[in-house]
Amino acid sequence: MISVKNNLIERKLELNKMFIIVEELDGETGKIKEACVLKSLIFMMIYNSVESTISSCLNVVHDIIENIEYKNLNKEIQKLWSEYYFCGANGDNVSRQLTAFSDGMQKFPKADLLLQKLKLYSGNIDVRKSRTVLKKYGMLNFHINETDSSNILKVKRKRNELAHGEYSFSEASNQTTTQEIKAISTSCFVFLEKVIQLFESYIENEKYLNS
């Protein structure tokens, strides 16, 4: 998890540099549009930090699980395994998968392959979605306060408005102050630090194994 933590630190430093530039623009006459564009970009950077960090945490878990037999994994991960290999499969494919499975040749898939096939998330991560994904691995009791949860939801919505072209970068954040975005950013990084702690405990205590 060291690389995940270091990556999060790098992203936080990048955002801090962006905030310095925006605050300079806030103090200049005639730079409102430029400041709004950068604030929208910051929203995108915050969202990318959220999705990237959760994906990186899942990569670590998948790398650990990859060489563990199906029967030794917890029930939630066994279900994910089955969904990945058998959901929507036709008869011939099921037969091939069962043969590979019985021979011990079938490994738990890499995180990116599983996320893509099962569509666990893509551009829609917030606290609610995070809890749903974590629960699928047997990670329960993830708590975060309402303010932080609300701020993460704002980031997701702003990201989607920009990604889907509902608003231009100069329009999307023209009603949001730099201080408000700073508070939102802080909430998101508090959330991500808690996510990392949860994964660390999960891995340390081998919660991915069948108890």
C-alpha positions in Angstrom: 0.0 0.0 0.0 3.1 2.3 0.1 2.8 3.1 -3.6 -0.9 3.9 -3.2 -0.1 6.3 -0.3 2.7 7.9 -2.2 0.5 8.4 -5.3 -2.2 10.1 -3.1 0.5 12.4 -1.7 1.5 13.4 -5.2 -2.0 14.1 -6.2 -2.5 16.2 -3.1 0.6 18.2 -3.9 -0.6 18.8 -7.5 -3.9 20.1 -6.3 -2.2 22.4 -3.8 -0.3 23.9 -6.7 -3.5 24.4 -8.6 -5.1 26.1 -5.6 -2.2 28.6 -5.5 -2.7 29.5 -9.1 -6.5 29.9 -8.7 -6.1 32.1 -5.7 -3.7 34.3 -7.7 -6.3 34.6 -10.5 -9.0 35.4 -7.9 -7.0 38.4 -6.9 -6.6 39.7 -10.5 -9.1 41.9 -12.4 -10.6 40.3 -15.5 -9.5 36.8 -14.7 -12.9 35.4 -13.6 -13.3 33.1 -16.6 -9.8 31.7 -16.3 -10.3 31.0 -12.6 -13.5 29.2 -13.3 -11.9 27.0 -15.8 -9.2 26.0 -13.4 -11.7 25.4 -10.6 -13.5 23.0 -12.9 -10.2 21.3 -13.7 -9.6 20.9 -10.0 -13.0 19.1 -9.6 -11.9 16.7 -12.3 -8.5 16.2 -10.6 -10.2 15.5 -7.2 -12.5 12.9 -8.8 -9.7 11.2 -10.6 -7.9 11.0 -7.3 -10.9 9.2 -5.8 -11.3 6.7 -8.5 -7.6 6.1 -9.0 -7.0 5.5 -5.3 -9.8 3.0 -4.9 -8.7 1.2 -8.1 -5.1 1.0 -6.9 -6.3 -0.4 -3.5 -8.3 -3.1 -5.4 -5.2 -3.9 -7.5 -3.2 -4.6 -4.4 -5.9 -7.0 -3.1 -6.3 -8.7 -6.5 -2.5 -9.3 -6.7 -2.6 -11.0 -3.3 -5.7 -13.1 -4.1 -4.5 -14.1 -7.6 -2.7 -17.3 -6.5 -5.1 -18.3 -3.7 -7.4 -21.2 -4.4 -11.1 -20.5 -4.7 -12.1 -22.7 -1.8 -9.8 -20.6 0.5 -11.3 -17.3 -0.3 -14.2 -15.6 1.6 -17.8 -16.1 0.3 -18.0 -12.5 -1.1 -14.9 -13.0 -3.3 -16.0 -16.5 -4.3 -19.2 -14.8 -5.6 -17.2 -12.2 -7.5 -15.1 -15.0 -9.0 -18.2 -16.9 -10.2 -19.9 -13.7 -11.6 -16.7 -12.9 -13.6 -16.3 -16.3 -15.2 -19.9 -17.5 -15.5 -22.3 -14.5 -15.7 -23.7 -14.4 -19.2 -21.7 -17.3 -20.4 -23.2 -19.8 -22.9 -23.1 -23.6 -22.4 -19.9 -24.2 -24.2 -18.1 -21.5 -22.4 -19.4 -22.6 -19.0 -18.1 -26.1 -19.8 -14.6 -24.8 -20.6 -14.5 -22.6 -17.5 -15.6 -25.5 -15.3 -12.9 -27.7 -16.7 -10.2 -25.0 -16.1 -11.7 -24.4 -12.7 -11.6 -28.0 -11.7 -8.0 -28.3 -12.9 -7.0 -25.4 -10.8 -6.0 -23.3 -13.9 -8.5 -20.5 -13.4 -7.1 -17.6 -11.3 -8.9 -14.7 -9.8 -8.9 -12.0 -12.5 -6.9 -8.8 -12.3 -8.8 -5.8 -10.9 -9.1 -3.9 -14.2 -10.6 -6.9 -16.0 -13.1 -7.6 -13.2 -14.2 -4.0 -12.9 -14.6 -3.7 -16.7 -16.7 -6.9 -17.1 -18.9 -6.5 -14.0 -19.1 -2.7 -14.4 -18.6 -2.1 -10.6 -18.0 1.6 -11.3 -16.9 3.9 -14.0 -17.2 7.7 -13.4 -19.8 7.2 -10.7 -17.8 6.7 -7.5 -19.2 8.4 -4.4 -19.5 7.1 -0.8 -22.6 5.0 -1.5 -21.0 3.3 -4.5 -17.8 2.8 -2.6 -19.6 1.0 0.2 -21.3 -1.2 -2.5 -17.9 -2.1 -4.0 -16.2 -2.7 -0.7 -19.0 -4.9 0.5 -18.4 -7.2 -2.5 -15.0 -8.0 -1.1 -16.2 -8.5 2.4 -15.3 -5.1 3.7 -18.1 -3.8 6.0 -18.7 -1.1 8.5 -17.1 1.7 6.5 -18.1 5.0 8.2 -17.8 8.6 7.0 -19.6 11.7 8.2 -22.4 13.3 6.3 -20.4 16.5 5.4 -17.6 14.5 3.7 -20.1 12.2 2.0 -22.0 15.2 0.6 -18.8 16.8 -0.7 -17.8 13.6 -2.4 -21.2 13.4 -4.1 -20.7 17.0 -5.3 -17.4 16.0 -6.9 -19.0 13.1 -8.7 -21.8 15.2 -10.0 -19.5 18.0 -11.1 -17.2 15.5 -12.8 -20.2 14.0 -14.7 -21.5 17.4 -15.8 -18.1 18.2 -17.3 -17.5 14.7 -18.8 -20.9 14.7 -20.4 -20.6 18.2 -21.7 -23.6 19.5 -19.7 -21.6 22.6 -18.9 -18.4 24.1 -20.2 -15.4 24.3 -17.9 -15.9 28.1 -17.5 -19.6 27.6 -16.6 -19.5 24.5 -14.3 -17.7 26.1 -11.4 -18.7 29.8 -11.7 -20.9 29.6 -8.6 -18.3 27.9 -6.4 -15.6 29.8 -4.5 -12.0 28.6 -4.2 -12.5 28.1 -0.4 -15.5 25.9 -1.0 -13.5 23.7 -3.4 -10.7 23.5 -0.8 -13.1 22.3 1.8 -14.5 19.7 -0.7 -11.0 18.6 -1.6 -10.2 18.1 2.1 -13.3 15.9 2.5 -12.2 13.8 -0.4 -8.7 13.2 0.9 -10.0 12.4 4.4 -12.3 9.8 2.7 -9.4 8.3 0.7 -7.2 8.1 3.8 -9.9 6.1 5.5 -10.3 3.9 2.5 -6.6 3.1 2.5 -6.7 2.4 6.2 -9.6 0.0 5.6 -7.7 -1.9 2.9 -4.6 -2.0 5.1 -6.6 -3.6 7.9 -8.3 -6.0 5.5 -5.0 -7.2 4.1 -3.1 -7.3 7.4 -5.9 -9.4 8.9 -6.3 -11.6 5.8 -10.0 -10.9 5.6 -10.0 -12.1 2.0 -9.6 -15.6 3.3 -12.4 -18.0 4.2 -12.7 -17.9 8.0 
